[in-house]
Amino acid sequence: MPNNEMINFGFCSWDSLVQSLVRPEMAKVNLILSATVGVCELVFGIKPIVLLAFVALLTLELFSGIMASLMEKRRITSRRLRSFGVMMVIWLLALFIVQQFKVHFTGSYVSFVFDYLFVVIILYANAVYFKSIWENAARIRGSMQDKDLFKKMSEKFGDKLTK
C-alpha cells in the first residue's frame, strides 16, 4: 500500500521504487559492463569514470562523423572506421602505459610526473575530439563559419606560440 511520501516522489509502490532503482531488465548488461570496467581499474589503474567519459567522447565523435558523412551523402568506408579504431587504441594504450608507470612509481616524485603526463594526455585527446565533434556538428548544420572559427583561432595562437 503506497504512502503519501512515496507518491510525492513519483512512486506508486515499493515495487515501483525497486524497479526504478535496480532496472532488472538491464541487470545482465549492467553487471557485465560494471565487471569489465572494474577489471580495467584493477589491471590498469584508470578510474572507471575517466575511462567511461573518454570512451563516451570517442563514441560521440564516431557517431557525429557518421551522421555528418550521411548528411553530405559521402560513403562511409571500412577504412575510415578502422582509422577511428586505431586512433582509439593508440590513445587508450598511451593512457594505460602512463598509468602503469605512475602506479609502479607510487610514493616517489616520479609518480607525480606520470600523473601530470596522464592529465596532459587526456586533456589533449579531449581537445582533439571536441574539435572533431565541433567540426562534425558544423558539417551536419552545413555551416562553414564554425570551421573558419577554428582556423582563425589556430592561426592566432600559432603566431603567439612561435614568437
GROMACS elastic network, one bead per residue, 0.5 to 0.9 nm:
[ bonds ]
;  ai    aj funct       b0    kb
    1    12     6  0.84092   500
    1    13     6  0.65690   500
    1    14     6  0.83606   500
    2     5     6  0.83067   500
    2     6     6  0.64259   500
    2     7     6  0.69005   500
    2    11     6  0.80835   500
    2    12     6  0.57896   500
    2    14     6  0.73808   500
    3     6     6  0.55448   500
    3     7     6  0.64949   500
    3     8     6  0.87890   500
    3    12     6  0.82440   500
    3    13     6  0.79901   500
    4     7     6  0.50883   500
    4     8     6  0.60245   500
    4     9     6  0.86917   500
    5     8     6  0.50684   500
    5     9     6  0.64530   500
    5    10     6  0.88709   500
    5    11     6  0.88019   500
    6     9     6  0.52353   500
    6    10     6  0.64219   500
    6    11     6  0.52274   500
    6    12     6  0.65229   500
    6    13     6  0.70263   500
    6    14     6  0.80723   500
    6    17     6  0.84222   500
    7    10     6  0.50147   500
    7    11     6  0.51226   500
    7    12     6  0.55252   500
    7    13     6  0.79247   500
    8    11     6  0.75183   500
    9    12     6  0.89042   500
   10    17     6  0.87692   500
   11    14     6  0.73983   500
   11    15     6  0.86212   500
   11    16     6  0.57602   500
   11    17     6  0.58415   500
   11    20     6  0.88394   500
   12    15     6  0.82012   500
   12    16     6  0.61978   500
   12    17     6  0.78976   500
   13    16     6  0.51116   500
   13    17     6  0.64834   500
   13    18     6  0.88179   500
   14    18     6  0.62062   500
   14    19     6  0.85342   500
   15    18     6  0.50772   500
   15    19     6  0.60135   500
   15    20     6  0.85490   500
   16    19     6  0.50899   500
   16    20     6  0.62049   500
   16    21     6  0.85474   500
   17    20     6  0.52281   500
   17    21     6  0.60668   500
   17    22     6  0.85786   500
   18    22     6  0.58363   500
   18    23     6  0.76720   500
   18    24     6  0.89196   500
   19    22     6  0.55425   500
   19    23     6  0.51658   500
   19    24     6  0.67316   500
   20    23     6  0.56672   500
   20    24     6  0.88413   500
   21    24     6  0.89051   500
   22    25     6  0.87098   500
   22    26     6  0.82925   500
   22    27     6  0.73966   500
   23    26     6  0.56284   500
   23    27     6  0.64408   500
   24    28     6  0.80943   500
   25    28     6  0.76179   500
   25    29     6  0.87610   500
   26    29     6  0.55565   500
   26    30     6  0.60411   500
   26    31     6  0.85369   500
   27    30     6  0.51132   500
   27    31     6  0.59460   500
   27    32     6  0.85528   500
   28    31     6  0.52539   500
   28    32     6  0.62616   500
   28    33     6  0.86324   500
   29    32     6  0.52230   500
   29    33     6  0.61064   500
   29    34     6  0.85188   500
   30    33     6  0.51091   500
   30    34     6  0.59348   500
   30    35     6  0.84108   500
   31    34     6  0.51289   500
   31    35     6  0.59886   500
   31    36     6  0.84812   500
   32    35     6  0.51991   500
   32    36     6  0.61213   500
   32    37     6  0.86606   500
   33    36     6  0.51338   500
   33    37     6  0.61871   500
   33    38     6  0.84472   500
   34    37     6  0.52013   500
   34    38     6  0.59281   500
   34    39     6  0.85541   500
   34    48     6  0.89027   500
   35    39     6  0.61566   500
   35    40     6  0.86561   500
   36    39     6  0.51719   500
   36    40     6  0.63414   500
   36    41     6  0.88153   500
   37    41     6  0.63319   500
   37    42     6  0.86069   500
   37    47     6  0.86058   500
   37    48     6  0.58543   500
   37    51     6  0.80475   500
   37    52     6  0.81716   500
   38    41     6  0.51532   500
   38    42     6  0.61276   500
   38    43     6  0.85736   500
   38    47     6  0.86746   500
   38    48     6  0.70219   500
   39    43     6  0.58638   500
   39    44     6  0.80377   500
   40    43     6  0.52647   500
   40    44     6  0.54521   500
   40    45     6  0.69207   500
   40    46     6  0.68473   500
   40    47     6  0.82415   500
   40    48     6  0.76043   500
   40    51     6  0.86439   500
   41    44     6  0.53703   500
   41    47     6  0.56038   500
   41    48     6  0.62772   500
   41    51     6  0.88206   500
   42    45     6  0.55708   500
   42    46     6  0.79492   500
   42    47     6  0.89825   500
   43    46     6  0.84018   500
   43   100     6  0.89267   500
   44    47     6  0.88529   500
   44    96     6  0.58858   500
   44    97     6  0.82465   500
   44    99     6  0.67789   500
   44   100     6  0.63298   500
   44   103     6  0.87866   500
   45    48     6  0.89750   500
   45    96     6  0.78866   500
   45    99     6  0.64276   500
   45   100     6  0.70801   500
   45   103     6  0.72812   500
   46    49     6  0.85529   500
   46    50     6  0.70066   500
   46    51     6  0.67015   500
   46    95     6  0.82641   500
   46    96     6  0.73391   500
   46    99     6  0.68188   500
   47    50     6  0.54908   500
   47    51     6  0.64175   500
   47    52     6  0.87227   500
   48    51     6  0.50793   500
   48    52     6  0.59137   500
   48    53     6  0.83556   500
   49    52     6  0.50972   500
   49    53     6  0.58832   500
   49    54     6  0.83806   500
   50    53     6  0.52133   500
   50    54     6  0.60685   500
   50    55     6  0.85628   500
   50   122     6  0.89799   500
   51    54     6  0.51875   500
   51    55     6  0.61219   500
   51    56     6  0.84748   500
   51    92     6  0.87463   500
   52    55     6  0.51270   500
   52    56     6  0.59459   500
   52    57     6  0.85274   500
   53    57     6  0.61635   500
   53    58     6  0.86650   500
   54    57     6  0.50914   500
   54    58     6  0.62802   500
   54    59     6  0.86057   500
   54    92     6  0.89892   500
   54   122     6  0.81117   500
   54   125     6  0.88391   500
   54   126     6  0.76273   500
   55    58     6  0.50078   500
   55    59     6  0.60576   500
   55    60     6  0.85421   500
   55    88     6  0.84756   500
   56    59     6  0.50066   500
   56    60     6  0.61034   500
   56    61     6  0.85732   500
   57    60     6  0.50751   500
   57    61     6  0.62171   500
   57    62     6  0.86569   500
   57   126     6  0.76607   500
   57   129     6  0.71352   500
   57   130     6  0.79420   500
   57   133     6  0.88693   500
   58    61     6  0.50498   500
   58    62     6  0.62149   500
   58    63     6  0.87417   500
   58    84     6  0.87114   500
   58    88     6  0.73076   500
   58   126     6  0.88501   500
   58   129     6  0.69623   500
   59    63     6  0.61929   500
   59    64     6  0.84629   500
   60    63     6  0.52277   500
   60    64     6  0.59403   500
   60    65     6  0.83769   500
   60   129     6  0.89595   500
   60   133     6  0.73811   500
   61    64     6  0.51919   500
   61    65     6  0.60205   500
   61    66     6  0.85856   500
   61   129     6  0.64707   500
   61   130     6  0.78217   500
   61   132     6  0.66868   500
   61   133     6  0.52502   500
   61   136     6  0.79050   500
   62    65     6  0.51802   500
   62    66     6  0.62352   500
   62    67     6  0.86290   500
   62    81     6  0.82972   500
   62    84     6  0.73493   500
   62   133     6  0.85615   500
   63    66     6  0.50131   500
   63    67     6  0.60229   500
   63    68     6  0.84702   500
   64    67     6  0.50075   500
   64    68     6  0.60151   500
   64    69     6  0.85442   500
   64   132     6  0.88116   500
   64   133     6  0.63916   500
   64   136     6  0.57467   500
   64   137     6  0.68465   500
   64   140     6  0.81687   500
   65    68     6  0.50754   500
   65    69     6  0.61585   500
   65    70     6  0.85625   500
   65   132     6  0.81971   500
   65   133     6  0.74687   500
   65   135     6  0.88499   500
   65   136     6  0.55775   500
   65   137     6  0.84037   500
   65   139     6  0.88433   500
   65   140     6  0.88922   500
   66    69     6  0.51518   500
   66    70     6  0.61602   500
   66    71     6  0.86142   500
   66    76     6  0.71220   500
   66   136     6  0.87501   500
   67    70     6  0.50609   500
   67    71     6  0.61143   500
   67    72     6  0.86088   500
   67   136     6  0.80405   500
   67   137     6  0.89156   500
   67   140     6  0.70642   500
   68    71     6  0.50575   500
   68    72     6  0.61964   500
   68    73     6  0.84714   500
   68    74     6  0.85222   500
   68   136     6  0.56840   500
   68   137     6  0.71918   500
   68   138     6  0.84795   500
   68   139     6  0.56176   500
   68   141     6  0.86132   500
   69    72     6  0.50851   500
   69    73     6  0.59651   500
   69    75     6  0.68758   500
   69    76     6  0.68482   500
   69   136     6  0.86033   500
   69   139     6  0.82344   500
   69   140     6  0.82143   500
   70    74     6  0.59567   500
   70    75     6  0.73550   500
   70    76     6  0.78207   500
   70   140     6  0.88152   500
   71    74     6  0.76815   500
   71   139     6  0.79779   500
   71   140     6  0.61831   500
   71   141     6  0.89323   500
   71   142     6  0.89310   500
   72    75     6  0.88866   500
   72   139     6  0.77277   500
   72   140     6  0.77658   500
   72   142     6  0.87365   500
   76    79     6  0.84541   500
   76    80     6  0.70113   500
   76    81     6  0.77932   500
   77    80     6  0.54584   500
   77    81     6  0.66351   500
   77    82     6  0.87617   500
   78    82     6  0.59948   500
   78    83     6  0.85807   500
   79    82     6  0.50524   500
   79    83     6  0.62791   500
   79    84     6  0.88143   500
   80    83     6  0.51300   500
   80    84     6  0.65363   500
   80    85     6  0.89038   500
   81    84     6  0.51329   500
   81    85     6  0.64650   500
   81    86     6  0.88058   500
   82    86     6  0.61468   500
   82    87     6  0.86096   500
   83    86     6  0.50497   500
   83    87     6  0.61616   500
   83    88     6  0.85469   500
   84    87     6  0.52503   500
   84    88     6  0.61848   500
   84    89     6  0.86834   500
   85    88     6  0.51047   500
   85    89     6  0.61632   500
   85    90     6  0.86102   500
   86    89     6  0.51657   500
   86    90     6  0.61643   500
   86    91     6  0.87115   500
   87    90     6  0.51108   500
   87    91     6  0.62289   500
   87    92     6  0.85913   500
   88    91     6  0.52827   500
   88    92     6  0.61286   500
   88    93     6  0.84791   500
   89    92     6  0.51538   500
   89    93     6  0.59203   500
   89    94     6  0.84702   500
   90    93     6  0.51216   500
   90    94     6  0.61124   500
   90    95     6  0.86351   500
   91    94     6  0.51313   500
   91    95     6  0.62643   500
   91    96     6  0.86414   500
   91   121     6  0.82314   500
   91   122     6  0.84195   500
   91   125     6  0.73771   500
   92    95     6  0.50617   500
   92    96     6  0.60533   500
   92    97     6  0.85347   500
   93    97     6  0.59664   500
   93    98     6  0.84793   500
   94    97     6  0.52559   500
   94    98     6  0.61871   500
   94    99     6  0.84689   500
   94   118     6  0.85401   500
   94   121     6  0.79279   500
   95    98     6  0.53236   500
   95    99     6  0.60170   500
   95   100     6  0.85799   500
   95   118     6  0.62517   500
   95   121     6  0.71424   500
   95   122     6  0.74456   500
   96    99     6  0.50467   500
   96   100     6  0.61035   500
   96   101     6  0.87343   500
   96   118     6  0.89241   500
   97   100     6  0.51131   500
   97   101     6  0.63963   500
   97   102     6  0.86874   500
   98   101     6  0.51955   500
   98   102     6  0.62412   500
   98   103     6  0.87280   500
   98   114     6  0.59824   500
   98   115     6  0.77622   500
   98   117     6  0.72005   500
   98   118     6  0.60667   500
   99   103     6  0.61955   500
   99   104     6  0.85432   500
   99   114     6  0.70408   500
   99   115     6  0.72798   500
   99   118     6  0.67388   500
  100   103     6  0.50751   500
  100   104     6  0.60313   500
  100   105     6  0.86092   500
  100   114     6  0.89131   500
  101   105     6  0.61714   500
  101   106     6  0.85581   500
  101   110     6  0.87642   500
  101   111     6  0.73450   500
  101   114     6  0.66172   500
  101   115     6  0.89654   500
  102   105     6  0.53308   500
  102   106     6  0.61221   500
  102   110     6  0.74628   500
  102   112     6  0.73728   500
  102   113     6  0.78858   500
  102   114     6  0.50501   500
  102   115     6  0.60609   500
  102   118     6  0.86794   500
  103   106     6  0.51666   500
  103   107     6  0.89346   500
  103   111     6  0.71024   500
  103   114     6  0.88487   500
  104   111     6  0.77792   500
  105   108     6  0.58611   500
  105   109     6  0.80043   500
  105   110     6  0.61821   500
  105   112     6  0.87818   500
  105   114     6  0.86667   500
  106   109     6  0.82185   500
  106   110     6  0.79055   500
  106   111     6  0.53228   500
  106   112     6  0.83884   500
  107   110     6  0.83390   500
  107   111     6  0.67976   500
  107   112     6  0.88542   500
  108   111     6  0.55733   500
  108   112     6  0.74476   500
  109   112     6  0.53119   500
  109   113     6  0.68915   500
  110   113     6  0.51107   500
  110   114     6  0.65239   500
  110   115     6  0.86491   500
  111   114     6  0.52182   500
  111   115     6  0.60851   500
  111   116     6  0.85872   500
  112   116     6  0.61010   500
  112   117     6  0.85102   500
  113   116     6  0.51253   500
  113   117     6  0.61258   500
  113   118     6  0.86198   500
  114   118     6  0.60309   500
  114   119     6  0.86314   500
  115   118     6  0.51013   500
  115   119     6  0.64614   500
  115   120     6  0.87448   500
  116   119     6  0.51911   500
  116   120     6  0.62235   500
  116   121     6  0.86924   500
  117   121     6  0.61070   500
  117   122     6  0.85923   500
  118   121     6  0.52037   500
  118   122     6  0.61986   500
  118   123     6  0.85657   500
  119   122     6  0.52197   500
  119   123     6  0.60348   500
  119   124     6  0.84006   500
  120   123     6  0.52339   500
  120   124     6  0.59631   500
  120   125     6  0.85114   500
  121   124     6  0.50985   500
  121   125     6  0.60373   500
  121   126     6  0.84350   500
  122   125     6  0.51549   500
  122   126     6  0.60122   500
  122   127     6  0.85731   500
  123   127     6  0.61319   500
  123   128     6  0.86384   500
  124   127     6  0.51209   500
  124   128     6  0.63089   500
  124   129     6  0.87510   500
  125   128     6  0.50435   500
  125   129     6  0.62034   500
  125   130     6  0.84868   500
  126   129     6  0.51526   500
  126   130     6  0.58879   500
  126   131     6  0.84246   500
  127   130     6  0.50976   500
  127   131     6  0.60921   500
  127   132     6  0.85481   500
  128   131     6  0.52968   500
  128   132     6  0.63129   500
  128   133     6  0.87738   500
  129   133     6  0.60693   500
  129   134     6  0.84563   500
  130   133     6  0.50259   500
  130   134     6  0.60561   500
  130   135     6  0.85553   500
  131   135     6  0.61495   500
  131   136     6  0.85450   500
  131   150     6  0.81457   500
  132   135     6  0.50638   500
  132   136     6  0.60792   500
  132   137     6  0.85113   500
  133   137     6  0.60500   500
  133   138     6  0.85260   500
  134   137     6  0.50774   500
  134   138     6  0.62151   500
  134   139     6  0.86694   500
  134   146     6  0.76624   500
  134   147     6  0.82526   500
  135   139     6  0.61920   500
  135   140     6  0.85856   500
  135   146     6  0.70629   500
  135   147     6  0.61445   500
  135   150     6  0.88445   500
  136   140     6  0.61220   500
  136   141     6  0.85932   500
  137   141     6  0.61577   500
  137   142     6  0.83013   500
  137   143     6  0.86044   500
  137   146     6  0.87977   500
  138   141     6  0.50672   500
  138   142     6  0.57396   500
  138   143     6  0.50743   500
  138   144     6  0.67191   500
  138   145     6  0.80156   500
  138   146     6  0.58963   500
  138   147     6  0.69322   500
  139   143     6  0.63132   500
  139   144     6  0.76446   500
  139   146     6  0.89881   500
  139   147     6  0.87218   500
  140   143     6  0.78813   500
  141   144     6  0.89270   500
  143   146     6  0.62277   500
  143   147     6  0.76318   500
  144   147     6  0.52586   500
  144   148     6  0.62973   500
  144   149     6  0.87691   500
  145   148     6  0.50161   500
  145   149     6  0.62134   500
  146   149     6  0.51411   500
  146   150     6  0.68821   500
  146   151     6  0.89641   500
  147   150     6  0.55121   500
  147   151     6  0.64853   500
  147   152     6  0.88659   500
  148   152     6  0.60957   500
  148   153     6  0.85011   500
  149   152     6  0.52183   500
  149   153     6  0.61453   500
  149   154     6  0.86284   500
  150   154     6  0.60141   500
  150   155     6  0.84699   500
  151   154     6  0.52556   500
  151   155     6  0.61861   500
  151   156     6  0.86310   500
  152   155     6  0.51449   500
  152   156     6  0.61267   500
  152   157     6  0.85986   500
  153   156     6  0.51308   500
  153   157     6  0.60482   500
  153   158     6  0.81597   500
  154   157     6  0.51943   500
  154   158     6  0.55548   500
  154   159     6  0.83424   500
  155   159     6  0.61610   500
  155   160     6  0.87466   500
  156   159     6  0.53537   500
  156   160     6  0.65586   500
  156   161     6  0.88807   500
  157   160     6  0.50062   500
  157   161     6  0.61195   500
  157   162     6  0.86318   500
  158   161     6  0.51716   500
  158   162     6  0.61854   500
  158   163     6  0.87247   500
  159   162     6  0.53848   500
  159   163     6  0.63322   500
  160   163     6  0.55692   500
